[in-house]
Amino acid sequence: MSKGKSVIRPIAFKPLGGRLSAGGERYGSTPVLASRPPSLMTLYGKWDKIEGLRHSKKFLGAIGACFPNKINRLSRRQVRYAIAAITGHFGTGSMLIKMGIIDDPTCRACNEDVESMEHLLCDCDVLARKRLDLLEVAYPQPEDYCASNLKGSLKLFRVSGIQGRGEHKRS
């Protein structure tokens, strides 16, 4: 145990009998310690072996170490946008076409390429000036988002009109 930090272990309740009280609660429920979660090293080892998750691996691999410290300083809405952007689960054309919501995944900003989160964050020519103003890099790599201010990165969504799923507007 480290200095000044306590460890919280999950507890599961296992009912011992089938009898119910007047309030609908089971008699005889006793707390049972749940199995210990796997170590971070075990999770990182499995993460590399999982197939797919191309976008998540690219951005979380680059952002992983610094992300928890930065995300704690954000509002709930900002956290939602940050996680959606980093994992690729954002209302972009490429995501919405997979869901069968739209027919044309073309980028709304440049009308040239498929609108994916990676395209919007790193490659879109129309958004290059806004990325340069906010992040000081016109065509950033995923690693550049770790070094940049996360709130500045999220401003890119607001100033460019990038909207998430449920807020996605097509003409």
Backbone as ProteinMPNN parsed JSONL, in Angstrom:
{"seq_chain_A": "MSKGKSVIRPIAFKPLGGRLSAGGERYGSTPVLASRPPSLMTLYGKWDKIEGLRHSKKFLGAIGACFPNKINRLSRRQVRYAIAAITGHFGTGSMLIKMGIIDDPTCRACNEDVESMEHLLCDCDVLARKRLDLLEVAYPQPEDYCASNLKGSLKLFRVSGIQGRGEHKRS", "coords_chain_A": {"N_chain_A": [[0.851, -1.169, 0.0], [0.597, 2.218, -0.866], [1.867, 5.415, 0.331], [-0.492, 7.17, 2.208], [-2.634, 6.423, 0.604], [-5.518, 4.535, 0.171], [-6.637, 1.223, -0.517], [-9.286, 0.163, -2.455], [-11.391, -2.481, -2.49], [-13.512, -4.432, -4.519], [-16.723, -5.59, -3.495], [-18.881, -8.319, -3.489], [-22.194, -9.51, -3.049], [-23.41, -12.508, -1.919], [-26.233, -14.382, -1.979], [-27.4, -16.525, 0.586], [-29.66, -18.01, 1.119], [-33.016, -18.786, -0.025], [-35.04, -17.337, 1.102], [-37.231, -14.56, 1.528], [-37.55, -11.309, 2.967], [-40.159, -9.217, 4.424], [-39.848, -6.821, 3.083], [-38.848, -7.601, 0.663], [-36.158, -8.22, 0.61], [-33.377, -10.447, 0.711], [-32.769, -12.886, 3.235], [-29.829, -13.554, 5.087], [-27.734, -12.736, 3.395], [-24.353, -12.417, 2.676], [-21.307, -10.578, 2.652], [-18.908, -11.143, 0.104], [-15.6, -11.25, -0.884], [-14.725, -10.083, -4.039], [-13.109, -11.467, -6.961], [-9.698, -10.636, -7.47], [-8.845, -7.845, -9.48], [-7.223, -7.963, -12.727], [-3.71, -7.207, -13.125], [-2.261, -4.075, -14.257], [-0.189, -4.538, -16.048], [-0.857, -7.032, -17.082], [-3.203, -6.363, -18.422], [-2.206, -4.535, -20.351], [-0.617, -6.261, -21.852], [-2.544, -7.949, -22.996], [-3.96, -6.066, -24.458], [-2.364, -5.41, -26.685], [-2.62, -7.729, -28.151], [-5.229, -7.924, -28.979], [-7.336, -8.022, -31.785], [-8.144, -5.611, -34.315], [-9.595, -2.444, -33.374], [-8.176, -0.236, -34.337], [-8.127, 2.649, -34.41], [-8.463, 3.332, -31.67], [-6.204, 2.093, -30.508], [-4.172, 3.525, -31.745], [-4.554, 6.221, -30.862], [-4.911, 5.982, -28.041], [-2.602, 4.647, -27.369], [-0.729, 6.606, -27.829], [-1.63, 8.658, -26.181], [-2.139, 7.555, -23.755], [-0.483, 7.545, -21.213], [-0.525, 10.2, -20.261], [-3.168, 10.907, -20.308], [-5.104, 10.239, -18.141], [-4.461, 12.122, -16.087], [-5.057, 14.55, -17.308], [-7.756, 14.357, -18.007], [-9.184, 14.447, -15.678], [-9.519, 17.088, -15.1], [-11.577, 18.103, -16.579], [-14.949, 19.022, -17.61], [-18.047, 17.112, -17.413], [-19.251, 16.985, -19.969], [-17.087, 17.682, -21.605], [-15.408, 15.536, -21.037], [-16.901, 13.468, -22.147], [-16.77, 14.13, -24.893], [-13.968, 14.011, -25.263], [-13.316, 11.303, -24.719], [-14.907, 10.037, -26.641], [-13.706, 11.007, -28.972], [-11.061, 10.03, -28.782], [-11.421, 7.267, -28.698], [-12.73, 6.869, -31.043], [-15.455, 6.67, -31.207], [-17.47, 8.58, -32.141], [-19.796, 10.845, -33.575], [-19.097, 10.706, -36.451], [-18.909, 10.68, -40.078], [-17.915, 8.175, -40.978], [-18.512, 6.506, -38.838], [-21.293, 6.772, -38.584], [-22.203, 5.772, -41.032], [-21.584, 3.083, -40.79], [-23.415, 2.442, -38.87], [-25.696, 2.644, -40.285], [-27.097, 5.021, -40.496], [-26.588, 7.208, -42.148], [-25.963, 7.844, -45.688], [-23.799, 8.863, -47.057], [-20.479, 9.133, -46.312], [-18.732, 11.27, -46.577], [-16.451, 13.861, -45.655], [-17.697, 16.641, -43.949], [-16.439, 19.054, -43.763], [-14.286, 19.306, -45.689], [-15.183, 17.911, -47.917], [-13.823, 15.932, -49.313], [-12.559, 13.573, -48.335], [-13.2, 10.522, -46.455], [-15.098, 11.076, -43.579], [-13.669, 10.637, -40.708], [-12.657, 10.195, -37.277], [-9.905, 10.328, -37.012], [-9.24, 11.565, -39.435], [-10.444, 14.114, -39.068], [-9.073, 15.039, -36.764], [-6.386, 14.956, -37.522], [-5.823, 15.105, -40.37], [-7.559, 16.626, -42.112], [-7.724, 19.144, -44.506], [-9.154, 21.57, -44.476], [-9.577, 22.04, -41.767], [-7.025, 22.484, -40.903], [-5.934, 25.07, -40.39], [-7.355, 25.853, -38.104], [-6.536, 23.858, -36.328], [-3.849, 24.534, -36.217], [-3.973, 27.052, -34.969], [-5.09, 26.366, -32.467], [-3.638, 24.135, -31.487], [-1.06, 24.523, -32.244], [0.038, 23.049, -34.265], [-0.42, 22.144, -37.558], [-0.926, 19.732, -38.935], [-1.213, 17.4, -36.979], [0.185, 14.489, -35.331], [-1.073, 11.524, -33.697], [0.417, 11.404, -31.287], [0.96, 14.06, -30.748], [-1.267, 15.073, -29.529], [-1.088, 14.335, -26.903], [0.888, 15.984, -25.894], [-0.312, 18.425, -26.199], [-2.688, 20.876, -24.971], [-5.518, 19.531, -23.573], [-8.025, 20.725, -23.332], [-7.81, 22.69, -25.272], [-7.683, 21.078, -27.518], [-10.265, 20.076, -27.48], [-11.645, 22.39, -28.009], [-11.369, 22.566, -30.698], [-13.427, 20.989, -31.726], [-15.672, 22.547, -31.096], [-15.233, 25.116, -32.354], [-14.997, 24.388, -35.0], [-17.36, 23.241, -35.631], [-17.75, 20.531, -35.456], [-19.733, 17.863, -34.625], [-21.078, 15.588, -32.257], [-22.471, 12.214, -32.128], [-26.001, 12.065, -32.168], [-26.123, 14.731, -32.063], [-25.53, 15.231, -34.564], [-25.751, 16.794, -37.643], [-27.0, 16.736, -40.852], [-27.3, 18.0, -44.15]], "CA_chain_A": [[0.0, 0.0, 0.0], [1.419, 3.417, -0.947], [1.643, 6.399, 1.386], [-1.706, 7.974, 2.218], [-3.664, 5.96, -0.327], [-6.123, 3.276, 0.58], [-7.035, 0.356, -1.608], [-10.701, -0.196, -2.393], [-11.629, -3.768, -3.125], [-14.939, -4.634, -4.768], [-17.398, -6.598, -2.681], [-20.105, -8.856, -4.068], [-23.035, -10.159, -2.051], [-23.877, -13.807, -2.369], [-27.337, -14.817, -1.127], [-27.254, -17.88, 1.111], [-30.917, -18.742, 1.11], [-34.025, -18.283, -0.924], [-36.11, -16.683, 1.852], [-37.328, -13.111, 1.361], [-38.196, -10.59, 4.07], [-41.366, -8.494, 4.019], [-39.435, -5.766, 2.155], [-38.327, -8.19, -0.562], [-34.726, -8.454, 0.714], [-33.023, -11.817, 1.083], [-32.124, -13.129, 4.525], [-28.586, -14.314, 5.056], [-26.739, -12.299, 2.42], [-23.072, -12.104, 3.307], [-20.354, -10.038, 1.676], [-17.855, -12.036, -0.347], [-14.645, -10.482, -1.678], [-14.685, -10.453, -5.45], [-11.758, -11.83, -7.387], [-8.821, -9.48, -7.645], [-8.749, -7.473, -10.897], [-5.896, -8.22, -13.284], [-2.775, -6.086, -13.015], [-2.163, -3.257, -15.462], [0.728, -5.183, -16.989], [-1.627, -8.079, -17.746], [-4.115, -5.703, -19.357], [-1.435, -4.0, -21.471], [-0.212, -7.39, -22.667], [-3.708, -8.391, -23.764], [-4.359, -4.965, -25.34], [-1.602, -5.524, -27.921], [-3.008, -8.936, -28.873], [-6.602, -7.815, -29.471], [-7.404, -7.61, -33.185], [-9.009, -4.463, -34.548], [-9.416, -1.266, -32.516], [-7.084, 0.52, -34.941], [-8.145, 4.046, -33.961], [-8.239, 3.385, -30.225], [-4.81, 1.76, -30.217], [-3.31, 4.609, -32.209], [-4.673, 7.406, -30.018], [-4.68, 5.658, -26.632], [-1.194, 4.32, -27.216], [0.008, 7.868, -27.778], [-2.14, 9.537, -25.135], [-2.353, 6.762, -22.554], [0.164, 7.889, -19.946], [-0.865, 11.54, -19.771], [-4.607, 11.143, -20.402], [-5.855, 10.279, -16.872], [-4.219, 13.37, -15.366], [-5.707, 15.662, -17.995], [-9.21, 14.201, -18.091], [-9.766, 14.79, -14.379], [-9.73, 18.539, -15.042], [-12.608, 18.467, -17.55], [-16.358, 18.863, -17.245], [-18.603, 15.85, -17.931], [-19.442, 17.104, -21.416], [-15.765, 17.635, -22.217], [-14.935, 14.154, -20.9], [-17.633, 12.683, -23.146], [-16.183, 14.411, -26.2], [-12.58, 13.536, -25.299], [-13.305, 9.842, -24.817], [-15.467, 9.686, -27.947], [-12.705, 11.315, -29.995], [-9.892, 9.164, -28.652], [-11.792, 5.887, -29.012], [-13.324, 6.817, -32.374], [-16.904, 6.512, -31.09], [-17.981, 9.934, -32.266], [-20.745, 10.864, -34.691], [-18.494, 11.065, -37.73], [-19.507, 9.999, -41.216], [-17.52, 6.764, -41.046], [-19.224, 5.785, -37.779], [-22.727, 6.781, -38.866], [-22.501, 4.891, -42.165], [-21.558, 1.721, -40.243], [-24.646, 2.268, -38.105], [-26.809, 2.712, -41.219], [-27.847, 6.258, -40.275], [-26.396, 8.073, -43.312], [-25.531, 7.153, -46.899], [-22.57, 9.456, -47.572], [-19.558, 9.409, -45.205], [-17.771, 12.307, -46.952], [-16.186, 14.89, -44.649], [-18.512, 17.849, -44.119], [-15.575, 20.236, -43.824], [-13.519, 19.401, -46.941], [-15.888, 17.175, -48.975], [-12.851, 15.193, -50.113], [-12.185, 12.28, -47.773], [-14.174, 9.96, -45.521], [-15.069, 11.781, -42.3], [-13.369, 9.794, -39.547], [-12.078, 11.002, -36.206], [-8.496, 10.547, -37.346], [-9.215, 12.571, -40.503], [-10.751, 15.425, -38.496], [-8.051, 15.447, -35.799], [-5.013, 14.983, -38.039], [-5.577, 15.207, -41.81], [-8.471, 17.471, -42.886], [-7.081, 20.387, -44.94], [-9.961, 22.73, -44.078], [-9.402, 22.253, -40.328], [-5.599, 22.654, -40.594], [-5.694, 26.393, -39.796], [-7.904, 25.84, -36.742], [-5.631, 23.03, -35.527], [-2.625, 25.309, -36.015], [-4.263, 28.088, -33.971], [-5.385, 25.787, -31.153], [-2.658, 23.134, -31.051], [0.24, 24.955, -32.758], [0.459, 22.083, -35.275], [-1.486, 22.063, -38.555], [-1.195, 18.324, -39.229], [-0.628, 16.671, -35.844], [0.142, 13.039, -35.202], [-1.745, 11.212, -32.428], [1.292, 11.714, -30.152], [0.926, 15.499, -30.49], [-2.407, 15.391, -28.664], [-0.655, 14.152, -25.516], [1.666, 17.165, -25.515], [-1.133, 19.635, -26.276], [-3.708, 21.122, -23.958], [-6.712, 18.769, -23.934], [-9.131, 21.672, -23.512], [-7.597, 23.295, -26.586], [-8.073, 20.079, -28.509], [-11.724, 20.001, -27.487], [-12.134, 23.617, -28.654], [-11.392, 22.278, -32.129], [-14.772, 20.518, -32.048], [-16.633, 23.64, -30.986], [-15.018, 26.169, -33.343], [-15.125, 23.863, -36.354], [-18.717, 22.736, -35.839], [-17.79, 19.069, -35.404], [-20.745, 17.495, -33.641], [-21.111, 14.172, -31.931], [-23.679, 11.447, -32.409], [-27.152, 12.626, -31.477], [-26.115, 16.15, -32.384], [-25.042, 15.246, -35.933], [-26.712, 17.4, -38.571], [-26.677, 16.617, -42.275], [-28.264, 18.75, -44.974]], "C_chain_A": [[0.896, 1.23, 0.0], [1.024, 4.413, 0.128], [0.325, 7.141, 1.188], [-2.798, 7.535, 1.27], [-4.221, 4.633, 0.162], [-6.544, 2.504, -0.658], [-8.492, -0.011, -1.416], [-10.873, -1.499, -3.153], [-13.12, -3.944, -3.334], [-15.503, -5.758, -3.909], [-18.666, -7.025, -3.402], [-20.895, -9.529, -2.956], [-23.608, -11.432, -2.64], [-25.01, -14.25, -1.447], [-27.153, -16.275, -0.7], [-28.547, -18.681, 1.035], [-31.906, -18.112, 0.15], [-35.148, -17.551, -0.22], [-36.069, -15.178, 1.645], [-37.998, -12.503, 2.578], [-39.434, -9.88, 3.534], [-41.038, -7.405, 3.001], [-38.855, -6.298, 0.856], [-36.832, -8.465, -0.525], [-34.472, -9.89, 1.155], [-32.423, -11.85, 2.474], [-30.791, -13.806, 4.259], [-27.59, -13.901, 3.998], [-25.463, -11.916, 3.148], [-22.122, -11.543, 2.257], [-19.263, -11.051, 1.367], [-16.9, -11.195, -1.184], [-14.632, -10.998, -3.106], [-13.253, -10.814, -5.827], [-10.959, -10.563, -7.677], [-8.729, -9.128, -9.131], [-7.338, -7.724, -11.426], [-5.005, -6.982, -13.16], [-2.754, -5.301, -14.32], [-1.243, -3.894, -16.49], [0.015, -6.296, -17.754], [-2.553, -7.466, -18.785], [-3.372, -5.148, -20.563], [-0.986, -5.113, -22.402], [-1.351, -7.89, -23.543], [-4.129, -7.345, -24.786], [-3.651, -5.074, -26.693], [-2.063, -6.697, -28.774], [-4.429, -8.893, -29.425], [-6.569, -7.343, -30.92], [-8.381, -6.449, -33.327], [-8.636, -3.299, -33.652], [-8.293, -0.361, -33.018], [-7.006, 1.946, -34.409], [-7.825, 4.155, -32.474], [-6.789, 3.104, -29.878], [-3.878, 2.9, -30.606], [-3.354, 5.795, -31.254], [-4.423, 7.097, -28.545], [-3.239, 5.251, -26.375], [-0.355, 5.575, -27.079], [-0.371, 8.7, -26.56], [-2.151, 8.859, -23.775], [-1.772, 7.263, -21.255], [-0.291, 9.228, -19.397], [-2.371, 11.762, -19.675], [-5.337, 11.183, -19.06], [-5.661, 11.575, -16.09], [-4.97, 14.539, -15.983], [-7.228, 15.561, -17.939], [-9.896, 14.55, -16.775], [-10.085, 16.27, -14.254], [-10.859, 19.013, -15.95], [-14.01, 18.329, -16.974], [-16.861, 17.536, -17.825], [-18.76, 15.877, -19.439], [-18.1, 17.009, -22.142], [-15.181, 16.227, -22.143], [-15.601, 13.279, -21.951], [-17.027, 12.875, -24.534], [-14.761, 13.858, -26.309], [-12.525, 12.025, -25.478], [-13.85, 9.387, -26.163], [-14.442, 9.915, -29.056], [-11.545, 10.333, -29.955], [-10.214, 7.719, -29.009], [-12.407, 5.744, -30.395], [-14.829, 6.637, -32.361], [-17.566, 7.88, -31.035], [-18.867, 9.94, -33.496], [-20.15, 11.348, -35.989], [-19.16, 10.269, -38.841], [-19.168, 8.529, -41.269], [-18.247, 5.927, -40.0], [-20.716, 5.675, -38.119], [-23.1, 5.913, -40.066], [-22.479, 3.431, -41.718], [-22.843, 1.415, -39.491], [-25.882, 2.316, -39.003], [-27.648, 3.972, -41.087], [-27.744, 7.196, -41.47], [-25.934, 7.235, -44.495], [-24.176, 7.633, -47.405], [-21.626, 9.819, -46.427], [-18.544, 10.517, -45.492], [-17.666, 13.376, -45.873], [-16.994, 16.147, -44.956], [-17.66, 19.099, -44.248], [-14.907, 20.374, -45.196], [-14.206, 18.747, -48.136], [-14.943, 16.37, -49.865], [-12.625, 13.773, -49.626], [-13.313, 11.77, -46.881], [-13.999, 10.652, -44.174], [-14.901, 10.774, -41.164], [-12.753, 10.695, -38.488], [-10.616, 11.3, -36.499], [-8.361, 11.608, -38.436], [-9.442, 13.967, -39.932], [-9.645, 15.923, -37.572], [-6.673, 15.655, -36.422], [-4.86, 15.404, -39.501], [-6.403, 16.226, -42.584], [-7.816, 18.821, -43.201], [-7.836, 21.626, -44.478], [-9.768, 23.052, -42.596], [-7.945, 22.505, -39.933], [-5.319, 23.989, -39.917], [-6.191, 26.439, -38.35], [-7.036, 24.992, -35.815], [-4.345, 23.786, -35.231], [-2.829, 26.373, -34.942], [-4.414, 27.501, -32.57], [-4.276, 24.89, -30.611], [-1.222, 23.479, -31.431], [0.856, 23.945, -33.721], [-0.695, 21.943, -36.26], [-1.9, 20.621, -38.839], [-0.564, 17.463, -38.134], [-0.689, 15.157, -36.029], [-0.585, 12.745, -33.891], [-0.909, 11.564, -31.195], [1.233, 13.192, -29.773], [-0.226, 15.885, -29.572], [-2.069, 15.176, -27.197], [0.076, 15.391, -25.027], [0.809, 18.428, -25.485], [-2.094, 19.731, -25.094], [-4.986, 20.41, -24.394], [-7.913, 19.68, -24.135], [-9.015, 22.383, -24.855], [-8.001, 22.353, -27.702], [-9.588, 19.99, -28.616], [-12.345, 21.256, -28.094], [-12.217, 23.428, -30.161], [-12.777, 21.805, -32.557], [-15.76, 21.676, -32.088], [-16.454, 24.666, -32.108], [-15.182, 25.673, -34.772], [-16.513, 23.303, -36.643], [-18.806, 21.224, -35.881], [-18.756, 18.688, -34.295], [-20.764, 15.993, -33.454], [-22.429, 13.522, -32.291], [-24.833, 11.99, -31.583], [-27.251, 14.12, -31.721], [-25.71, 16.335, -33.838], [-26.108, 15.806, -36.862], [-26.191, 17.249, -39.984], [-27.708, 17.406, -43.057], [-28.922, 17.847, -45.987]], "O_chain_A": [[1.852, 1.297, 0.772], [-0.024, 4.277, 0.761], [0.067, 7.679, 0.111], [-3.809, 8.226, 1.146], [-3.472, 3.724, 0.521], [-6.778, 3.085, -1.718], [-8.89, -0.447, -0.336], [-10.532, -1.59, -4.333], [-13.913, -3.646, -2.441], [-14.828, -6.751, -3.638], [-19.435, -6.186, -3.869], [-20.307, -10.064, -2.017], [-24.209, -11.43, -3.715], [-24.782, -14.472, -0.258], [-26.8, -17.137, -1.505], [-28.516, -19.904, 0.9], [-31.661, -17.044, -0.412], [-36.125, -17.172, -0.865], [-34.991, -14.585, 1.592], [-38.906, -13.099, 3.158], [-39.723, -9.934, 2.338], [-41.865, -7.098, 2.143], [-38.41, -5.51, 0.021], [-36.274, -8.903, -1.531], [-35.27, -10.472, 1.89], [-31.662, -10.96, 2.854], [-30.658, -14.557, 3.293], [-26.662, -14.66, 3.72], [-25.498, -11.171, 4.127], [-22.132, -11.981, 1.107], [-18.759, -11.73, 2.262], [-17.336, -10.496, -2.099], [-14.538, -12.202, -3.346], [-12.309, -10.503, -5.101], [-11.516, -9.544, -8.086], [-8.553, -10.02, -9.961], [-6.372, -7.7, -10.664], [-5.495, -5.854, -13.099], [-3.179, -5.802, -15.362], [-1.499, -3.795, -17.69], [0.258, -6.482, -18.947], [-2.678, -7.982, -19.896], [-3.853, -5.274, -21.689], [-0.973, -4.93, -23.619], [-1.138, -8.218, -24.71], [-4.603, -7.694, -25.867], [-4.27, -4.855, -27.734], [-1.915, -6.667, -29.996], [-4.798, -9.731, -30.248], [-5.869, -6.386, -31.252], [-9.329, -6.323, -32.55], [-7.489, -3.182, -33.221], [-7.549, 0.213, -32.222], [-5.937, 2.399, -34.001], [-7.005, 4.98, -32.071], [-6.203, 3.797, -29.046], [-2.921, 3.206, -29.896], [-2.309, 6.321, -30.874], [-3.775, 7.89, -27.862], [-2.711, 5.483, -25.288], [0.609, 5.612, -26.314], [0.478, 9.371, -25.975], [-2.171, 9.536, -22.747], [-2.503, 7.397, -20.273], [-0.429, 9.379, -18.183], [-2.81, 12.711, -19.025], [-6.135, 12.096, -18.849], [-6.612, 12.076, -15.488], [-5.462, 15.414, -15.272], [-7.912, 16.579, -17.835], [-11.073, 14.911, -16.767], [-10.854, 16.66, -13.375], [-11.074, 20.219, -16.075], [-14.232, 17.621, -15.992], [-16.176, 16.912, -18.635], [-18.438, 14.901, -20.116], [-17.988, 16.338, -23.168], [-14.529, 15.776, -23.085], [-14.946, 12.445, -22.576], [-16.8, 11.908, -25.261], [-14.394, 13.296, -27.341], [-11.762, 11.525, -26.305], [-13.318, 8.454, -26.764], [-14.328, 9.104, -29.975], [-11.1, 9.857, -31.0], [-9.368, 7.018, -29.565], [-12.591, 4.626, -30.877], [-15.429, 6.464, -33.423], [-18.142, 8.276, -30.022], [-18.691, 9.101, -34.38], [-20.648, 12.309, -36.576], [-19.883, 9.306, -38.584], [-20.032, 7.707, -41.572], [-18.563, 4.763, -40.249], [-21.32, 4.615, -37.959], [-24.204, 5.371, -40.111], [-23.267, 2.623, -42.211], [-23.307, 0.275, -39.473], [-26.993, 2.058, -38.54], [-28.799, 3.991, -41.523], [-28.7, 7.906, -41.782], [-25.561, 6.072, -44.34], [-23.479, 6.897, -48.104], [-21.933, 10.718, -45.645], [-17.592, 10.688, -44.731], [-18.662, 13.75, -45.254], [-16.978, 16.65, -46.079], [-18.119, 20.105, -44.791], [-14.957, 21.446, -45.8], [-13.828, 19.019, -49.275], [-15.234, 16.152, -51.041], [-12.511, 12.857, -50.44], [-14.262, 12.498, -46.587], [-12.878, 10.795, -43.686], [-15.863, 10.145, -40.722], [-12.372, 11.83, -38.776], [-10.146, 12.411, -36.255], [-7.47, 12.455, -38.371], [-8.715, 14.901, -40.27], [-9.313, 17.108, -37.593], [-5.876, 16.442, -35.911], [-3.847, 16.013, -39.846], [-5.963, 16.659, -43.65], [-7.407, 19.549, -42.297], [-7.217, 22.63, -44.126], [-9.793, 24.222, -42.213], [-7.656, 22.718, -38.756], [-4.542, 24.04, -38.963], [-5.526, 26.998, -37.478], [-6.82, 25.354, -34.658], [-3.808, 23.696, -34.127], [-1.956, 26.577, -34.098], [-3.923, 28.075, -31.598], [-4.008, 24.887, -29.409], [-0.281, 22.814, -30.999], [2.062, 23.978, -33.969], [-1.822, 21.657, -35.857], [-3.089, 20.326, -38.968], [0.494, 16.868, -38.339], [-1.509, 14.633, -36.783], [-0.702, 13.636, -33.049], [-1.457, 11.976, -30.173], [1.432, 13.542, -28.61], [-0.166, 16.92, -28.907], [-2.703, 15.776, -26.328], [-0.094, 15.805, -23.88], [1.165, 19.4, -24.818], [-2.274, 18.781, -24.333], [-5.485, 20.668, -25.49], [-8.736, 19.433, -25.017], [-10.028, 22.649, -25.503], [-8.586, 22.768, -28.702], [-10.132, 19.845, -29.71], [-13.449, 21.198, -28.636], [-13.04, 24.057, -30.825], [-13.253, 22.176, -33.629], [-16.582, 21.775, -33.0], [-17.434, 25.047, -32.749], [-15.477, 26.464, -35.668], [-16.807, 22.931, -37.779], [-19.827, 20.68, -36.299], [-18.615, 19.138, -33.158], [-20.497, 15.23, -34.382], [-23.379, 14.187, -32.704], [-24.652, 12.337, -30.416], [-28.325, 14.709, -31.601], [-25.562, 17.466, -34.302], [-27.245, 15.334, -36.861], [-25.048, 17.605, -40.268], [-28.872, 17.469, -42.662], [-29.76, 18.3, -46.767]]}, "name": "protein", "num_of_chains": 1, "seq": "MSKGKSVIRPIAFKPLGGRLSAGGERYGSTPVLASRPPSLMTLYGKWDKIEGLRHSKKFLGAIGACFPNKINRLSRRQVRYAIAAITGHFGTGSMLIKMGIIDDPTCRACNEDVESMEHLLCDCDVLARKRLDLLEVAYPQPEDYCASNLKGSLKLFRVSGIQGRGEHKRS"}
